[in-house]
Amino acid sequence: MGFLSNKIARDEVKPGDHIYSWRQAYVYAHHGIYVGEGQVNHFTRGDGQETGTGTFLDNLIVSSSLNHGDTPCPNCGDRTKVGGVISSCLDCFLAGGDLYVFEYSVSPAIFLAKPRGGTCTIGASDPPEEVIHRANFLLRNGFGVYNVFKNNCEDFAIYCKTGLLVANTDVGRSGQAASIVAAASVVLSSPLRFVAGFGSLAVAGYGMYCASRLVSDIGMRWDVSKVPVERLVADMDDLAGMETKPEERLVADMAGMETKPEERLVADMAGMETKPEEKKTS
């Protein structure tokens, strides 16, 4: 593994490692946790499921497992339509790409020397046994709904390694997502319009990009907290139980506000009339 490249050989990977492999000609990387015995737990969206961002990324980020066509993998089977946290063999996870390891506890200088997000973090990793426990627990219980900016494969792997959750859900823990947001902020930043000269513009823009990446890193953020994986899953279950579909809420509201027409008629008649035998008695 070199200074600028995190590429490793297969015999170098260790249980508890956060690994990744580039997809679509280095457009994005897919991340997971190596749990040993040639298996990787990773968070993915199945074929046909949306990413939460619209058509472009829905078409680009198809299922992150290798598509074997009519001959499924003898170890994993056909996983192209399976979404959520899944376990795959290393071959299916890599999908023909090279193997890279995500670095933890890097210095700010090394972090900024790697201009592409999603390869390292200033944050520290927990021991391998804790990492594997989280990865296997989430394999059985899920990691919520996939969203490319707020809850993606890198978010899953970073949580497994650190146990840290971000309070602000606009952007998750992902370095790739933070890089996209940082680049967009530079492009849309109004002060740069007043910087004279292309060279000055480039320097100022890169400085803003680096600063934005740095403050968004999981090791630098102030809005993170350590959350046990059991509590994370329990909170997700509670949230799912509190939410109902719009049509279910509409039916519930109507049931609370209205009575059936015949019930209203009976109630009105009871209030306006007395029974015949009661009239004779009086």
C-alpha positions, 0 to 999 in steps of 0.5 A: 500500500503506497502513500497515495494508493490504498491498494492491497493484495488479497493475502493482506486483508484482515478480518475487521478491515474496511475495504472498497473497490472502484466501480464504473471507471473510478466514478465511485467506490463500493465499501464493505467490512471483511469479516473473515473466511473470504466473506464481506458484509456490505450495504447495497441497493438491489436492482430496481430500487432507488437511491433517493436521488433521482434517475441519473444515480439510479441508473449509475449505481446498480446492484454492487455485486457482480452480475454472473448472468445466467450462471450465479456465483456458486458461493453467493447465488444470484444477489443482483436483486437483493438490497440492504446489508448482504454477505458476499464472497470477496470475488462478488464484492470486488466485481472484477475490480482491485482491492483497497483498504480504507485507512483510519487515524490518518493525520490531517496532512495525509487526509488532505494529500488524498484529494479524493474522498472516501479513502481515509479518515482522521477518525479512529477505528475500534478493535476488529472484534467490535467491528465484526460484531456490528457488521454481523448484527446489521447483517441480521437486522438491517441498516435502514433505507439506502440513500446515496448521500445520507445512508450508503455503503461507506456510511455502513462501513464507517459505522461498523468501524467506529460506532459513530452516528451523525446527528445531522442527517442532511449528509451522512458519514461518507467521504465520497458524499462529503467530497461531492457536497464540497465541490458543489459548494465551491462552484456555487460560492459567490465570493469566488466570483470576485477573485481576480485571475484564474490561478487565484481562483483555482487556489481559493477554490481548492482551499475551500474544497479541502476545508469543507472536506476536513470539517465534514470528516467523521474524525473532526465533526462535533455532531457525532456520538457513539451508539451501540449497534443494538440501540441503533437497530432498536431506534430504527424499529421504533421509528418504523413503528411510528410511521404509517403510510399516507393512505393509512393516516387518512383513513385513521383521521376520517375514522376519528372525525366521522361516523357512518351516515346511518349512525348519525341518523339514529343518534339524531332520531334518539335526541328528537323523539321519545318512544310511543309507550313513554308518551302514553305513560305521561 
